[in-house]
Amino acid sequence: ITTKHIHFMRRLFRPMQGLLFYTVLLITISCFVEPASAQESLREKLNAAPFKIAYESYVNDNSDLFVMNADGSNPANLTRTPKEQEHYPQISPDGTKMCFVSDVGEGRDTVRSVYVMDIDGKNRKKVAEYAREPFWSPDGKIIGFLPQEFPKFDVIDFSTKGMSFYELASGKIEPHVNSTNLHHLYNPSWTAKGNWIVATVHAGMGFDHAILLIKAHGNKIINLKIPGCRPCFSPDGKQVAWGAGDHELATAPIDLEADQPAVGNWAVRIKDEQNKIYHIDWSPDSQFVAFSRGPDGEGDPSKPGTHQAAAEVHGVYAPGWNICVVKADRAGELQLEKATDADFCMLTTNGFSNKEPAWFRPHR
C-alpha cells in the first residue's frame, strides 16, 4: 500500500472523516498484507518434508553417527561404538545405505577406514583401510574414496593421494584411470549423470587451492575458478553449493552439459560474521540446504579419539557446533544473525560437535 493508494482511497471515501476513514483504511490493508504470525516458519515446512538428515555428533566421549527428521526431531544414534570414532556420513541415492569413515586408535597411530552399512546401522562392512572421503556413484553401485597419503595418520582432510572405486556387488576395488595424478583432494562428489566428480584440491596437482571438475572416467580436469572448498551438486545436477569462505556458503547454477562447464552467477549467499559455516548439503528436492555452524577452535586433545586442527575438520572436537537449514529456493544474501524463522532453522542446539549433515529420502 503506497502513498498514491492512500490518496486514491481518500478520494473514494471522501464522505468519511477522521477516525472512520482510517478504520476503513486499516481494514483494507489487512486484506492485502499477511500478518507475520500467519507466515509458515521454516521448521513447519521441514516438519512436513519427507526427508531425514544424517550427521556426526560427539556424545559421551565418542563420535557417533545419528539420523534425525528434517525438522531436527527424533535423533537416533546408529553406531554406539565406544572404541571407534565415526565421521562423514554419506547416503546412497536410494536412501538405503550409508558410507562413512571410522577412526581406531589415538594420535598418529590412528587408522581411518571407509565403511558401508544399511541406513538403520545394520550389516556394517569395511570397504578399505587407510582411506577417507567416501562418495556415492549416482546409481548407488559404487563407493568412491580417497586413499590416505602416508601410513601415519594426519587429521588434515587433504592428506590423500589417488582415487579408488569400490564395487558393492563384487567387493572389487579399481583405481581411477587418472589416479596417479590425483593428489591432495578432499570432499569429492559425483554428478547426477555420473560423468564428472567435483572436489577440492589443496597444495597439489599444480594448484594452491581450487575447486575442480574431474572426469569420472577420463583424464580431463577443469578449474571452476570459485573460491573456497567442499563443493556438492544439487540432486538435479543443475546447481553447485560450496563453502566460499570460513563465514560464507554459496550456491550457483552450473551447466554440466557444456564442453567447458562453468559456474554461473551466485544465487544464494549465506553469511555469518561470528561463526564458521561449513559442510553444506542439498535436500533431495533441492529446496533446502543444511550445513554445520559453530565458533572457531582447534579442538580439545583431552577428548578421546580426537585431534587438533581447525574446528571444521572431521576428527576435531568442535564444541558449540550445530546443524542448521536455510531455504535454497531464495535469492540474494542471508545474514544468519538477522535471519527470521521463515528462512533459517537450527536443527540441533546441544553443540555436541555436530557436523556433516547428509540429507536423504527414506526408502519405502
C-alpha positions as CSV (number, residue, x, y, z in Angstrom):
1,I,0.0,0.0,0.0
2,T,1.7,3.2,-1.2
3,T,1.0,6.9,-0.6
4,K,-0.6,7.0,-4.0
5,H,-3.0,4.3,-3.0
6,I,-3.9,6.2,0.3
7,H,-4.7,9.4,-1.7
8,F,-6.9,7.4,-4.0
9,M,-8.8,5.8,-1.1
10,R,-9.2,9.2,0.5
11,R,-10.9,10.5,-2.7
12,L,-13.0,7.3,-2.9
13,F,-14.2,7.6,0.7
14,R,-14.3,11.4,0.8
15,P,-17.6,11.5,2.8
16,M,-15.9,9.6,5.6
17,Q,-14.0,11.8,8.1
18,G,-11.2,11.3,10.7
19,L,-11.2,8.0,12.6
20,L,-13.8,6.4,10.3
21,F,-11.6,6.9,7.2
22,Y,-8.5,5.4,8.9
23,T,-10.5,2.5,10.2
24,V,-11.6,1.6,6.7
25,L,-8.0,2.1,5.5
26,L,-6.6,-0.4,8.1
27,I,-9.3,-3.0,7.2
28,T,-8.4,-2.7,3.5
29,I,-4.6,-3.0,4.2
30,S,-5.3,-6.1,6.3
31,C,-6.9,-7.8,3.3
32,F,-3.7,-7.5,1.3
33,V,-0.9,-7.9,3.9
34,E,-0.4,-11.3,5.6
35,P,0.3,-10.9,9.3
36,A,3.8,-12.1,10.3
37,S,2.3,-14.6,12.8
38,A,0.5,-16.3,9.9
39,Q,3.6,-16.9,7.9
40,E,4.8,-20.5,7.9
41,S,8.1,-21.0,9.7
42,L,10.9,-23.0,8.1
43,R,10.6,-25.6,10.8
44,E,7.0,-26.2,10.0
45,K,7.9,-26.7,6.3
46,L,10.7,-29.1,7.4
47,N,8.2,-30.9,9.6
48,A,6.1,-31.7,6.5
49,A,9.1,-32.7,4.4
50,P,9.5,-36.4,3.7
51,F,13.3,-36.4,4.4
52,K,15.8,-37.2,7.1
53,I,19.3,-36.0,7.8
54,A,22.3,-38.0,8.9
55,Y,25.2,-36.3,10.8
56,E,28.0,-36.9,13.2
57,S,28.0,-35.9,16.8
58,Y,30.4,-36.3,19.7
59,V,28.5,-37.8,22.7
60,N,29.8,-39.4,25.8
61,D,33.5,-39.1,24.7
62,N,32.8,-40.7,21.4
63,S,31.9,-39.6,17.8
64,D,28.9,-41.5,16.5
65,L,26.5,-41.2,13.5
66,F,23.0,-40.0,14.0
67,V,19.8,-39.7,11.9
68,M,17.1,-37.2,12.6
69,N,13.9,-36.0,11.0
70,A,14.2,-33.0,8.6
71,D,13.0,-30.6,11.4
72,G,15.5,-31.9,13.9
73,S,13.1,-34.2,15.8
74,N,13.7,-37.8,16.9
75,P,17.5,-38.0,16.7
76,A,18.7,-41.6,16.8
77,N,22.3,-42.9,17.3
78,L,23.1,-45.5,14.7
79,T,26.6,-46.6,15.8
80,R,27.3,-46.5,19.5
81,T,30.9,-47.7,19.2
82,P,32.9,-46.6,22.2
83,K,36.2,-47.8,20.7
84,E,35.6,-46.2,17.3
85,Q,35.0,-42.7,16.1
86,E,32.7,-42.4,13.1
87,H,32.6,-39.4,10.9
88,Y,31.5,-38.2,7.5
89,P,28.2,-39.9,6.7
90,Q,27.2,-40.1,3.1
91,I,23.8,-41.6,2.0
92,S,23.3,-43.7,-1.1
93,P,21.0,-42.2,-3.8
94,D,18.1,-44.6,-2.9
95,G,18.4,-43.9,0.8
96,T,19.0,-47.5,1.8
97,K,22.8,-47.3,2.7
98,M,25.3,-45.1,4.3
99,C,29.1,-45.0,3.8
100,F,31.3,-43.2,6.3
101,V,34.8,-43.3,7.9
102,S,35.7,-44.8,11.2
103,D,38.8,-44.0,13.3
104,V,40.5,-46.5,15.6
105,G,43.4,-45.5,17.8
106,E,45.0,-42.3,19.0
107,G,47.2,-39.6,17.5
108,R,49.4,-40.6,14.6
109,D,48.7,-44.2,15.2
110,T,45.0,-43.7,14.3
111,V,43.7,-45.9,11.4
112,R,40.9,-44.3,9.4
113,S,38.9,-46.7,7.3
114,V,35.9,-46.4,5.0
115,Y,32.8,-48.5,5.8
116,V,29.3,-49.1,4.4
117,M,26.2,-50.2,6.3
118,D,22.4,-50.2,6.0
119,I,20.7,-46.9,6.8
120,D,19.5,-48.4,10.1
121,G,23.0,-49.2,11.2
122,K,22.9,-53.0,10.4
123,N,25.2,-55.1,8.1
124,R,28.3,-52.9,8.6
125,K,31.2,-53.8,6.3
126,K,34.7,-52.4,5.9
127,V,35.5,-51.1,2.4
128,A,39.1,-50.1,2.8
129,E,41.7,-49.2,5.4
130,Y,43.9,-46.1,5.3
131,A,41.1,-44.4,3.3
132,R,38.8,-41.4,3.7
133,E,36.3,-39.1,2.0
134,P,33.8,-41.7,0.6
135,F,31.2,-40.7,-2.0
136,W,28.5,-42.5,-4.0
137,S,28.0,-43.1,-7.7
138,P,24.6,-41.9,-8.9
139,D,23.4,-45.4,-9.4
140,G,24.4,-46.4,-5.9
141,K,26.6,-49.3,-7.1
142,I,30.0,-47.8,-6.4
143,I,31.6,-46.1,-3.5
144,G,34.5,-43.8,-4.4
145,F,37.1,-43.0,-1.8
146,L,40.5,-41.3,-1.4
147,P,43.4,-43.4,-0.2
148,Q,45.5,-41.9,2.6
149,E,48.7,-40.1,1.6
150,F,51.0,-41.7,4.2
151,P,50.8,-44.7,6.5
152,K,51.0,-42.4,9.6
153,F,47.7,-40.7,10.2
154,D,47.1,-36.9,9.6
155,V,43.8,-35.5,10.5
156,I,44.0,-32.8,7.8
157,D,41.4,-33.6,5.2
158,F,43.6,-33.2,2.1
159,S,46.2,-35.8,3.2
160,T,45.2,-38.0,0.3
161,K,46.8,-39.4,-2.9
162,G,44.8,-41.0,-5.7
163,M,41.2,-42.0,-6.1
164,S,39.6,-45.5,-6.0
165,F,36.3,-47.1,-6.7
166,Y,34.7,-49.9,-4.7
167,E,32.0,-52.0,-6.4
168,L,29.4,-53.1,-3.8
169,A,28.3,-56.3,-5.7
170,S,31.8,-57.8,-6.1
171,G,33.9,-56.0,-3.4
172,K,36.4,-55.3,-6.1
173,I,38.5,-52.0,-5.9
174,E,39.7,-50.3,-9.0
175,P,41.8,-47.1,-9.2
176,H,40.5,-44.0,-11.1
177,V,42.1,-44.0,-14.6
178,N,44.0,-40.9,-13.7
179,S,44.6,-41.9,-10.1
180,T,48.4,-41.4,-10.2
181,N,47.9,-37.7,-11.0
182,L,45.3,-37.0,-8.3
183,H,46.8,-35.6,-5.2
184,H,45.6,-33.7,-2.1
185,L,41.9,-33.9,-3.0
186,Y,39.1,-33.8,-0.5
187,N,35.3,-33.8,-0.3
188,P,34.6,-35.4,-3.7
189,S,31.0,-35.6,-5.0
190,W,29.6,-37.3,-8.1
191,T,27.3,-35.5,-10.6
192,A,23.8,-36.9,-11.1
193,K,24.7,-38.2,-14.6
194,G,28.0,-39.8,-13.4
195,N,30.3,-38.1,-15.9
196,W,32.0,-35.7,-13.5
197,I,33.4,-35.7,-10.0
198,V,33.8,-32.4,-8.2
199,A,36.4,-32.0,-5.4
200,T,38.7,-29.5,-3.6
201,V,42.4,-29.6,-4.0
202,H,44.9,-28.1,-1.6
203,A,48.6,-27.8,-2.4
204,G,48.6,-30.5,-5.1
205,M,48.2,-31.1,-8.8
206,G,49.8,-27.8,-9.6
207,F,47.2,-25.8,-7.6
208,D,47.5,-23.8,-4.5
209,H,43.8,-24.2,-3.7
210,A,41.0,-24.8,-6.1
211,I,37.6,-26.5,-6.8
212,L,38.0,-28.9,-9.7
213,L,35.8,-30.9,-12.0
214,I,37.4,-34.3,-12.6
215,K,36.3,-36.5,-15.4
216,A,34.9,-39.6,-13.7
217,H,36.3,-42.0,-16.3
218,G,39.0,-39.9,-18.0
219,N,41.9,-37.5,-17.6
220,K,40.2,-34.1,-18.1
221,I,40.3,-31.7,-15.2
222,I,38.6,-28.2,-15.1
223,N,39.2,-25.5,-12.6
224,L,35.8,-24.0,-11.7
225,K,37.6,-20.8,-10.6
226,I,35.4,-20.2,-7.5
227,P,37.0,-19.6,-4.1
228,G,36.6,-21.9,-1.1
229,C,36.1,-25.6,-0.7
230,R,33.8,-28.6,-0.1
231,P,31.5,-28.4,-3.1
232,C,28.5,-30.6,-3.8
233,F,26.0,-30.8,-6.6
234,S,22.2,-30.5,-6.3
235,P,20.4,-33.8,-6.9
236,D,19.0,-32.4,-10.2
237,G,22.6,-31.6,-11.3
238,K,21.8,-28.0,-12.2
239,Q,23.4,-26.3,-9.2
240,V,26.5,-26.4,-7.1
241,A,26.9,-25.4,-3.5
242,W,30.2,-24.8,-1.6
243,G,31.9,-23.0,1.2
244,A,33.1,-19.7,-0.3
245,G,35.0,-18.9,2.9
246,D,35.0,-19.7,6.6
247,H,32.0,-17.4,7.1
248,E,30.1,-17.8,3.8
249,L,28.3,-20.5,1.9
250,A,27.1,-20.1,-1.7
251,T,25.1,-21.8,-4.4
252,A,25.2,-21.1,-8.2
253,P,23.9,-22.7,-11.4
254,I,26.2,-24.9,-13.4
255,D,25.8,-26.3,-16.9
256,L,27.5,-29.7,-16.8
257,E,26.4,-30.5,-20.4
258,A,28.7,-27.7,-21.8
259,D,32.0,-28.6,-23.4
260,Q,33.6,-26.4,-20.7
261,P,31.3,-26.4,-17.7
262,A,31.4,-23.2,-15.7
263,V,29.7,-21.8,-12.6
264,G,27.1,-19.1,-13.3
265,N,26.1,-16.1,-11.2
266,W,26.0,-16.8,-7.5
267,A,22.4,-17.3,-6.3
268,V,22.1,-17.8,-2.5
269,R,24.9,-16.4,-0.3
270,I,24.7,-17.4,3.4
271,K,26.9,-15.4,5.7
272,D,27.7,-15.5,9.4
273,E,30.2,-12.9,10.8
274,Q,30.5,-14.6,14.2
275,N,30.5,-18.3,13.5
276,K,32.1,-20.6,10.9
277,I,29.7,-22.3,8.5
278,Y,30.7,-25.5,6.6
279,H,29.7,-28.8,5.2
280,I,26.8,-27.6,3.0
281,D,24.4,-30.3,1.6
282,W,21.3,-30.2,-0.6
283,S,17.9,-31.7,0.2
284,P,16.6,-34.3,-2.2
285,D,14.2,-31.8,-3.8
286,S,16.9,-29.0,-4.0
287,Q,14.7,-26.7,-1.9
288,F,16.8,-26.6,1.2
289,V,20.5,-26.7,2.2
290,A,21.8,-28.0,5.6
291,F,25.2,-27.0,7.0
292,S,27.3,-27.1,10.1
293,R,27.7,-23.9,12.2
294,G,29.9,-23.1,15.2
295,P,32.7,-21.0,16.8
296,D,36.3,-21.1,15.6
297,G,38.5,-23.5,17.5
298,E,41.4,-26.0,17.2
299,G,40.0,-29.0,19.1
300,D,40.5,-30.3,22.6
301,P,43.2,-33.0,23.0
302,S,41.7,-34.2,26.3
303,K,38.7,-35.6,24.3
304,P,39.4,-39.3,23.5
305,G,39.8,-40.1,19.8
306,T,40.1,-36.5,18.7
307,H,42.9,-34.4,17.1
308,Q,44.0,-30.8,16.9
309,A,43.3,-28.8,13.7
310,A,40.6,-26.3,12.5
311,A,37.2,-26.9,14.1
312,E,35.5,-27.9,10.8
313,V,37.9,-30.8,10.2
314,H,36.4,-34.3,10.9
315,G,38.0,-35.8,13.9
316,V,38.5,-32.4,15.6
317,Y,36.2,-31.8,18.6
318,A,34.2,-28.7,17.9
319,P,32.1,-27.5,20.9
320,G,29.2,-25.3,20.0
321,W,28.8,-26.7,16.5
322,N,25.2,-27.5,15.3
323,I,23.3,-28.5,12.2
324,C,21.2,-25.7,10.6
325,V,19.0,-25.4,7.5
326,V,18.0,-22.5,5.2
327,K,15.8,-22.3,2.2
328,A,17.7,-22.7,-1.1
329,D,14.8,-21.5,-3.3
330,R,15.5,-17.9,-2.4
331,A,17.9,-15.4,-4.0
332,G,20.4,-13.0,-2.5
333,E,22.3,-12.7,0.7
334,L,21.1,-14.1,4.0
335,Q,22.8,-12.8,7.2
336,L,22.2,-15.5,9.8
337,E,22.4,-13.1,12.7
338,K,19.4,-11.3,11.2
339,A,17.5,-14.2,9.6
340,T,13.9,-14.9,10.7
341,D,12.5,-18.3,11.4
342,A,10.9,-18.2,7.9
343,D,14.4,-18.6,6.3
344,F,16.6,-20.2,9.0
345,C,16.3,-23.1,11.4
346,M,18.7,-24.7,13.9
347,L,18.0,-28.4,13.9
348,T,20.4,-29.2,16.8
349,T,21.1,-27.0,19.8
350,N,23.2,-29.1,22.1
351,G,26.6,-28.1,20.5
352,F,28.0,-31.6,20.6
353,S,30.4,-31.1,17.7
354,N,27.6,-31.8,15.2
355,K,28.9,-31.8,11.6
356,E,28.5,-33.1,8.1
357,P,24.7,-33.2,7.5
358,A,23.6,-35.5,4.7
359,W,20.0,-35.4,3.5
360,F,18.1,-38.5,2.2
361,R,14.6,-39.6,1.4
362,P,13.8,-42.8,3.4
363,H,13.3,-45.8,1.2
364,R,9.8,-47.1,1.2
